[in-house]
């Protein structure tokens, strides 16, 4: 366990150095954000989350534009699957969630 913690601490320090460099240099910032993507997972309400759960994962560009999504479903910790969301369904989900969620 200590090895993974040490590796994580080393990687975090490296990332912080990179973030500081990005914050100071406009060219580095542009290059960094061109490579960046993000995801947001929304856990949907269920009656018994210990037995069954589902969520939607939105994948976005650095600007926050939703470019893809998937649906995840689980029954307990061992039984899990993930399904792609069609463009048609993605349009519906985007419309619903963009009215109520904003990252700042």
Residue, then its C-alpha position, 0 to 999 in steps of 0.5 A: x500500500x505504501x508503494x502506491x501512496x508514494x507513487x501517487x504523491x510523486x505523480x501529484x507533485x509532478x501534476x502540480x508543477x505542470x499546472x503551475x507551468x500551464x497557469x503562467x504560459x499561454x502556449x502551455x495552457x492552450x496545448x494542455x487544454x487541447x488534450x484535456x477531456x472530462x467526464x461527469x457521472x450522475x447517479x440516478x435515485x434508486x430505492x435500494x442503492x446497496x442492491x441496485x444502482x444506475x448512472x449516466x456518465x457524460x464525456x465532455x470537451x475541456x469547454x464543457x461540450x458533451x460529446x458522448x455518454x454511457x449508461x451504467x447499471x449494477x446489481x451489487x458490487x460484482x454484477x455490472x454493465x455499461x451501455x453506450x447511449x445513442x445520439x438520439x437519446x443523448x440529445x434528450x439527456x443533454x436537454x434535460x440535464x443542461x437546464x439543471x446542471x452547471x459547472x463553475 
